[in-house]
Amino acid sequence: MFEYKVDDNISLKLLNKSDAEDLYALINSNRLYLRQWLSWLDKIKEVNDTVSFINNTRDQFANNNGFQAGILVDQKLTGIIGLHEIDWEDKKTEIGYWIDQNYQGRGIITKACKALLDYLFNRLKLNKVEIHCAEQNTKSQQIPLKLGFVREGLIREAQWLYDHYVNLVIYGLLASEYVNRDDEKC
């Protein structure tokens, strides 16, 4: 099972069915905020929907195609970070993340992403990691910038978000850049 200690207070862990109620409560308490940026919220209507999500993420992990992990702060589930999938042929992936609105601005996502980058580049030996952010989500865009990602471009009207399209900004980081990056940025 995937479990990764980020620091003394933060850890990442593959979710279990026992996390379904906590995950549902976390989504529900952040639903209005997350709805600004994430298109899947209307699919989560009851606890069983989070059970299905957890089962799918465990299958994703078992099939060596990435994972979704809970972000735990002092053992409390506060968000999700994971890989949409892994392209093993081209050795690349995309990180996605979200966190409880009450935990934003504390560097938690940045630290979780850094830990995940260490895992992806050093353990899985991937060549490239991308982060896609809605163009208007400036808070989310700060994370790849802090971690030394390069803005690679903009995909216009790339995602349908309930009643409108949003543009996505694409950030990329290569293994060679990660090895040579300045740790002072993080």
LOSE-297982 format. One record per atom (N, C-alpha, C): y, z, x. Coordinates in steps of 0.05 Angstrom, whole numbers, plus 5000, padded with zeros to 4 digits. Atoms other than C-alpha are relative to their C-alpha. Layout:
// residues N
YZX ...
END
This chain:
// residues 186
497650005017 500050005000 502550005018 497550024985 507049855023 501750254995 498149785001 511350455039 501550005027 498450044976 517050445089 502250214999 497949804998 521451025111 502549885012 497550124990 528650795119 501550215017 498849784985 531651465140 498950264988 501049745010 530852205124 500150024969 499649985029 533152095052 499149764984 500650255014 531451375035 497349895009 502650144994 524651035030 499649784979 500750225017 521850405000 497050034994 502849985006 515250414963 499249814978 501250175021 510949944923 499750174975 500149855025 511450154850 497150024989 502549955014 505450444811 500650014970 499749985029 504250454736 501450274993 498749745006 506451184739 503050005003 497150034997 513450944757 501349854976 499050185022 514150524693 502150144983 498049875017 517851044652 502650055015 497549964984 522751214708 501549745004 498850264996 523950474721 501449914974 498850085026 525150344647 502650164995 497749835004 530050934643 502349915019 498050094980 533650684706 501349744991 499050255010 534349984678 501850054975 498549955025 536650244610 502750135006 497549864994 541950694640 502049825015 498350194985 544750104681 500149734987 500350265013 543549554631 502649844998 497450155003 550849374617 501149915026 499050074973 552749384690 498349775012 501850204988 546648984714 500149734986 499950255016 547448474658 502149815011 498050184988 553548204695 498849815021 501050144977 549147954751 497049914998 502950055001 541747944732 499249894973 500750165025 538647464681 497550104986 502649925012 532147834665 500150254982 499949755014 534748454630 499049994971 500850025028 533448204559 496949994997 502950005000 526048144578 498850285002 500949734998 525648894589 500950164976 499349885025 525549184519 498650274995 501549755004 520549754525 498550065026 501449914976 516550144577 497849815008 502250194994 510749654571 501049765016 498950224985 515349114598 500250075030 499949924971 516349524662 497250025011 502850004991 508749624666 499249725008 500750284994 507948864664 501449925026 498550064976 513348794718 498550135024 501449864978 509749314762 497449865006 502550144996 503048964752 500549745015 499450264987 506148294772 500850045029 499249954972 509348594834 497650085017 502449924985 502748904855 498249755006 501450254995 499348224846 501449845021 498450154980 504947904887 499350115028 500649874974 503548404943 497149945008 502850054994 495948314938 499549715009 500350284993 496847564943 501649925025 498550044975 501047645007 502449814995 497750175007 506947314972 502550164995 497749835003 512147854980 499450254983 500349755016 513348484939 502750084989 497749875011 518248884899 499550305005 500449714993 519249604923 502250164986 498149815010 522650194892 501650115023 498349874980 528550474930 500250294991 500049725007 527651224931 502150145018 498049844986 533451684950 499250294993 501049735004 530952404959 497850004979 502450035017 524552184923 500649914972 499250095027 528451934862 500349705000 499750295003 527851204840 502849944993 497150065005 534850914846 500549704999 499750285000 533650164851 497549855009 502250184993 529349574870 500949815023 499550204980 529049144932 497349855005 502550154996 524048584946 500549715008 500050294992 522347874963 499249844975 500750175023 522347324911 497349875004 502650104991 516547004948 500249955030 500050074972 514546835019 499049715003 500850274993 514346115043 498850025027 501449964975 509046195097 500149755018 499950254984 509345465119 502649995016 497450014987 516745505135 500950275011 499549734991 516546255150 502750104992 497549905010 522246445105 499650144973 500149865025 523746875045 502950064991 497449925011 529447125000 499850294991 499849725009 531347854990 501750014975 498449935024 533648094922 500150314998 499749715002 536148794905 501950074978 498149885018 539649234855 499750305002 500149714998 541449964852 501650124977 498549845020 543750484801 502950005007 497150014996 551250424792 501050265013 499149744990 551951164809 499450045030 500749974971 548951054879 501349785017 498650224985 553250454899 502150125018 497949924981 558050504957 499150205020 501049804981 553650964998 498449885023 501450144979 550550435043 497049994997 502949985005 543650525012 498849725001 501150285000 542449774999 500249885027 499850104972 545049595068 497850115017 502249884984 540250085100 497349904992 502650105010 534549855056 499549715010 500250284990 535949125074 499449995030 500549994971 536249295148 497150075006 502849924996 529549645144 498149774993 501650225009 526649055106 500249775020 499750214980 529448565158 498350065025 501749924977 526048965214 497149934993 502750055008 519548905175 499449704999 500450295004 520348165159 500049855027 499950144974 522347935229 498150105020 501749884979 518348415272 497150024993 502849975008 512048525232 498849754988 501050245013 511347905189 500649745016 499350224982 514447455242 501249764985 498650225015 518647055192 502349895017 497950134985 523846575219 502750024986 497450005015 529146615163 499850174975 499749845024 531447085109 502649924987 497650075016 536346895054 500650214980 499049835022 540447295005 501849824983 498450155019 543346944943 501550194983 498349835016 549147274908 501749844981 498150135018 553247084847 502749995014 497550034986 559846824871 502150224994 498149795008 563747354832 499150285008 501049744993 559347924857 500750075029 498949964973 563548104917 498750255013 501349764988 560148794926 497349915012 502650084990 553348464934 500449825025 499550184977 556247944983 500750155025 499349854977 558648495029 497550085016 502449914987 551448695045 499049795021 500950194979 549148045080 502149975022 497950024979 555948015116 499850235020 500249764982 555048725144 497649975018 502550034985 548048525168 499949765018 499950224982 550347915206 499049734989 500850255012 548147375157 502349805001 498050225000 551746705157 500249894972 499750145026 554646415094 499349715004 501050284996 550945755088 501049814979 499050185020 553845485025 500150124972 499749935028 554945504950 498449804984 501450175019 550245244897 501450034973 498449995024 554445074836 498250024975 501449965026 552045304767 497050025005 502849984992 545445524798 498450184982 501549815016 543646074750 501350044972 499149955027 544046144674 500050304996 499849715004 546646844658 500950054971 499749935029 545846954583 501649794984 498350185016 551646524559 501749815018 498550174982 554346174621 498549975027 501150054973 552545894689 501750155021 498649884977 554346244754 499349855025 500550114974 555045964823 498750215018 501349824981 550746264878 500949945028 499350034971 553146384949 497450065015 502549974985 547446304999 500750105028 499749894974 547146735061 497349985014 502550024985 541946635116 500250155027 500249884974 539647005178 497449915013 502350094985 534946725230 498950225018 501349804982 530047135272 501550015026 498650014974 533646905335 502850134998 497449875004 540347155307 499650304997 500549725004 537347815286 499350145026 500749894974 534447945355 502550045017 497650004983 541147795387 502550124986 497749905014 545648125335 501050265012 498849754990 550348695350 499450224980 500749785018 547549345320 502450164990 497649865008 554649615315 500949924972 499150105026 555649195252 498750164977 501549885022 550449575211 500850294994 
END
